Amino acid sequence: MSDTLDDLFAHNRAWSAQMERDRPGFFTSLVKQQTPRYMWIGCSDSRVPANQITGLEPGEVFVHRNVANIVVHSDLNALSAIQFAVEHLKVEHIMVVGHYGCAGVKAALSGKRIGLADNWIRHIQDVRDRHAVMLDTLPEDVRVDALCELNVAEQVVNVAVSTVMVDAWGRGQKVKIHGWTFGVHDGLLQDLGLNVDGAKPLDAVYKAAVQRIRYKWSKPLGASPSAQAGADGTEAIAAPPVDPIGESTGTKTG
């Protein structure tokens, strides 16, 4: 075993010991139950760890991650995770979280071939093609970030129309879906204002979200988060005001 892997075990043991010193009985209580209120559907990017970003403890957020935070109806992995979270863990909020500077989104926008993952990223290219007119009207340096947000909106819809969510809302379960983005350049989450709880027509909510994205990136706000990533002393682009997580604008499937 390499020294690097030995270091991981050493760090784990140090972390475990520190947790037990600071919070005696922490692991005993963790074993007894898993009752998270939240599910995070995010990108596999190593710079986007759900617990650290949200300040949540182990056991407080159920996480599913893949390349570019995509949810498609043929992906039994994602759908099974959502079903377990909704039907068994009874989560109250599902957050679909993209991040600015996502390599998968960049590849989808440019059409760059990267290998087997091209087949997966094709789903984002479908989003790109659906909004090609809008993207073409935006400044070139913000198109990646606009597509990142459009992809989040698309995946929120895909979660909302899944049989898991249709069934959950049909039996009156209170669970909401939210579209967020994360800035690797500043560590901040942005609420895109796309909040779905099965109460209003999904199409109208989706179209409103797309219009907000168009308006946001059409404005001359300076360098995009992707352009800022890796630069020192930069500030995030402010998102338009949105409803907080507890106040959904709502949607209804069907």
C-alpha positions as semicolon CSV with decimal commas, in nm:
position;residue;x (nm);y (nm);z (nm)
1;M;0,000;0,000;0,000
2;S;0,138;0,339;-0,095
3;D;0,223;0,610;0,157
4;T;-0,062;0,818;0,014
5;L;-0,320;0,553;0,102
6;D;-0,160;0,503;0,443
7;D;-0,210;0,875;0,499
8;L;-0,582;0,840;0,428
9;F;-0,616;0,572;0,695
10;A;-0,414;0,783;0,938
11;H;-0,635;1,085;0,871
12;N;-0,944;0,870;0,919
13;R;-0,829;0,743;1,255
14;A;-0,736;1,092;1,368
15;W;-1,077;1,224;1,256
16;S;-1,262;0,940;1,430
17;A;-1,073;0,995;1,754
18;Q;-1,129;1,371;1,740
19;M;-1,502;1,327;1,679
20;E;-1,532;1,091;1,974
21;R;-1,341;1,332;2,199
22;D;-1,548;1,631;2,093
23;R;-1,882;1,451;2,082
24;P;-1,880;1,133;2,291
25;G;-2,124;0,876;2,155
26;F;-2,141;1,038;1,810
27;F;-2,081;0,716;1,617
28;T;-2,310;0,515;1,842
29;S;-2,595;0,753;1,766
30;L;-2,503;0,753;1,395
31;V;-2,542;0,375;1,378
32;K;-2,892;0,385;1,523
33;Q;-3,061;0,590;1,255
34;Q;-3,032;0,774;0,924
35;T;-3,296;1,045;0,906
36;P;-3,179;1,314;0,664
37;R;-3,417;1,591;0,561
38;Y;-3,221;1,653;0,242
39;M;-3,110;1,473;-0,072
40;W;-2,828;1,623;-0,279
41;I;-2,798;1,532;-0,647
42;G;-2,468;1,676;-0,761
43;C;-2,164;1,641;-0,980
44;S;-1,888;1,389;-0,906
45;D;-1,633;1,673;-0,916
46;S;-1,404;1,634;-0,616
47;R;-1,428;2,007;-0,541
48;V;-1,802;1,990;-0,469
49;P;-1,853;1,794;-0,142
50;A;-2,213;1,818;-0,028
51;N;-2,165;1,796;0,349
52;Q;-1,886;2,052;0,371
53;I;-2,061;2,299;0,140
54;T;-2,384;2,291;0,339
55;G;-2,229;2,251;0,683
56;L;-2,427;1,932;0,743
57;E;-2,315;1,641;0,961
58;P;-2,288;1,278;0,850
59;G;-2,641;1,139;0,840
60;E;-2,802;1,474;0,759
61;V;-2,788;1,467;0,377
62;F;-2,838;1,173;0,140
63;V;-2,610;1,212;-0,162
64;H;-2,616;1,095;-0,522
65;R;-2,342;1,215;-0,757
66;N;-2,248;1,159;-1,119
67;V;-2,074;1,344;-1,399
68;A;-2,253;1,680;-1,447
69;N;-2,545;1,605;-1,209
70;I;-2,764;1,441;-1,472
71;V;-3,091;1,258;-1,403
72;V;-3,230;1,053;-1,691
73;H;-3,520;0,811;-1,693
74;S;-3,303;0,515;-1,797
75;D;-3,057;0,560;-1,509
76;L;-3,173;0,308;-1,252
77;N;-2,889;0,410;-1,021
78;A;-3,016;0,768;-0,985
79;L;-3,382;0,667;-0,977
80;S;-3,319;0,402;-0,713
81;A;-3,135;0,655;-0,498
82;I;-3,423;0,902;-0,533
83;Q;-3,679;0,634;-0,450
84;F;-3,488;0,528;-0,139
85;A;-3,454;0,890;-0,027
86;V;-3,822;0,973;-0,086
87;E;-4,001;0,653;0,012
88;H;-3,780;0,517;0,289
89;L;-3,585;0,810;0,431
90;K;-3,876;1,052;0,381
91;V;-3,653;1,344;0,279
92;E;-3,828;1,679;0,258
93;H;-3,602;1,851;0,004
94;I;-3,417;1,730;-0,305
95;M;-3,150;1,971;-0,431
96;V;-3,018;1,931;-0,785
97;V;-2,685;2,114;-0,772
98;G;-2,466;2,205;-1,067
99;H;-2,140;2,394;-1,040
100;Y;-1,983;2,667;-1,248
101;G;-1,684;2,553;-1,450
102;C;-1,817;2,196;-1,482
103;A;-1,597;2,004;-1,726
104;G;-1,893;1,800;-1,848
105;V;-2,091;2,112;-1,932
106;K;-1,787;2,265;-2,104
107;A;-1,745;1,955;-2,318
108;A;-2,114;1,953;-2,406
109;L;-2,108;2,317;-2,511
110;S;-1,796;2,287;-2,725
111;G;-1,865;1,939;-2,862
112;K;-1,522;1,824;-2,745
113;R;-1,479;1,447;-2,748
114;I;-1,353;1,302;-2,422
115;G;-1,426;0,929;-2,458
116;L;-1,695;0,696;-2,326
117;A;-1,846;0,980;-2,123
118;D;-1,950;1,145;-2,452
119;N;-2,257;0,921;-2,443
120;W;-2,350;1,052;-2,098
121;I;-2,273;1,415;-2,181
122;R;-2,500;1,382;-2,484
123;H;-2,785;1,454;-2,242
124;I;-2,640;1,801;-2,178
125;Q;-2,589;1,853;-2,549
126;D;-2,962;1,796;-2,587
127;V;-3,015;2,082;-2,340
128;R;-2,765;2,291;-2,535
129;D;-2,945;2,224;-2,861
130;R;-3,286;2,298;-2,708
131;H;-3,164;2,642;-2,602
132;A;-2,923;2,705;-2,889
133;V;-3,087;3,032;-2,997
134;M;-3,068;3,173;-2,647
135;L;-2,710;3,060;-2,590
136;D;-2,598;3,209;-2,921
137;T;-2,729;3,549;-2,816
138;L;-2,525;3,550;-2,495
139;P;-2,165;3,672;-2,462
140;E;-1,934;3,382;-2,536
141;D;-1,763;3,394;-2,197
142;V;-2,087;3,331;-2,003
143;R;-2,235;3,054;-2,215
144;V;-2,082;2,773;-2,010
145;D;-2,231;2,910;-1,690
146;A;-2,568;2,971;-1,855
147;L;-2,568;2,611;-1,980
148;C;-2,474;2,494;-1,631
149;E;-2,792;2,658;-1,497
150;L;-3,004;2,536;-1,787
151;N;-2,882;2,184;-1,721
152;V;-2,984;2,213;-1,356
153;A;-3,330;2,330;-1,463
154;E;-3,359;2,036;-1,701
155;Q;-3,261;1,785;-1,434
156;V;-3,507;1,935;-1,184
157;V;-3,778;1,866;-1,441
158;N;-3,650;1,512;-1,494
159;V;-3,669;1,443;-1,122
160;A;-4,015;1,600;-1,102
161;V;-4,164;1,383;-1,379
162;S;-4,011;1,059;-1,250
163;T;-4,255;0,794;-1,131
164;V;-4,103;0,827;-0,783
165;M;-4,208;1,190;-0,750
166;V;-4,541;1,151;-0,929
167;D;-4,632;0,872;-0,687
168;A;-4,504;1,062;-0,383
169;W;-4,707;1,373;-0,461
170;G;-5,003;1,156;-0,554
171;R;-5,015;1,016;-0,202
172;G;-4,974;1,363;-0,051
173;Q;-4,610;1,337;0,056
174;K;-4,449;1,674;0,126
175;V;-4,125;1,681;-0,066
176;K;-3,980;1,966;-0,275
177;I;-3,721;1,979;-0,552
178;H;-3,483;2,274;-0,583
179;G;-3,237;2,388;-0,849
180;W;-2,908;2,526;-0,717
181;T;-2,560;2,603;-0,842
182;F;-2,227;2,614;-0,660
183;G;-1,937;2,846;-0,727
184;V;-1,603;2,669;-0,701
185;H;-1,445;3,015;-0,730
186;D;-1,609;3,150;-0,411
187;G;-1,763;2,854;-0,227
188;L;-2,116;2,995;-0,243
189;L;-2,444;2,828;-0,334
190;Q;-2,694;3,009;-0,556
191;D;-3,068;2,935;-0,556
192;L;-3,197;2,947;-0,915
193;G;-3,553;2,999;-0,794
194;L;-3,670;2,670;-0,945
195;N;-3,866;2,515;-0,658
196;V;-4,107;2,231;-0,732
197;D;-4,357;2,071;-0,493
198;G;-4,622;1,930;-0,726
199;A;-4,870;2,215;-0,677
200;K;-4,845;2,412;-1,004
201;P;-4,796;2,332;-1,375
202;L;-4,436;2,224;-1,427
203;D;-4,408;2,373;-1,774
204;A;-4,481;2,726;-1,652
205;V;-4,229;2,703;-1,369
206;Y;-3,963;2,568;-1,604
207;K;-4,021;2,842;-1,861
208;A;-4,001;3,108;-1,590
209;A;-3,668;2,964;-1,473
210;V;-3,531;2,968;-1,827
211;Q;-3,635;3,332;-1,866
212;R;-3,456;3,422;-1,543
213;I;-3,143;3,251;-1,668
214;R;-3,165;3,436;-2,001
215;Y;-3,211;3,770;-1,825
216;K;-2,930;3,707;-1,577
217;W;-2,665;3,620;-1,833
218;S;-2,774;3,879;-2,089
219;K;-2,683;4,156;-1,846
220;P;-2,327;4,297;-1,862
221;L;-2,217;4,170;-1,522
222;G;-1,851;4,115;-1,597
223;A;-1,652;3,794;-1,592
224;S;-1,846;3,471;-1,543
225;P;-1,784;3,240;-1,246
226;S;-1,608;2,996;-1,480
227;A;-1,377;3,272;-1,596
228;Q;-1,319;3,370;-1,235
229;A;-1,243;3,018;-1,117
230;G;-0,882;2,998;-1,014
231;A;-0,840;3,375;-0,998
232;D;-0,770;3,556;-0,672
233;G;-0,968;3,845;-0,531
234;T;-1,278;3,801;-0,746
235;E;-1,643;3,823;-0,648
236;A;-1,942;3,611;-0,739
237;I;-2,204;3,729;-0,984
238;A;-2,513;3,797;-0,782
239;A;-2,816;3,583;-0,864
240;P;-3,161;3,743;-0,889
241;P;-3,381;3,727;-0,577
242;V;-3,552;3,393;-0,530
243;D;-3,777;3,217;-0,281
244;P;-3,602;3,051;0,015
245;I;-3,595;2,674;0,034
246;G;-3,896;2,657;0,262
247;E;-4,121;2,862;0,030
248;S;-4,172;2,674;-0,291
249;T;-4,318;2,831;-0,600
250;G;-4,445;2,481;-0,676
251;T;-4,529;2,276;-0,982
252;K;-4,752;1,997;-1,087
253;T;-4,667;1,715;-1,320
254;G;-4,896;1,589;-1,586
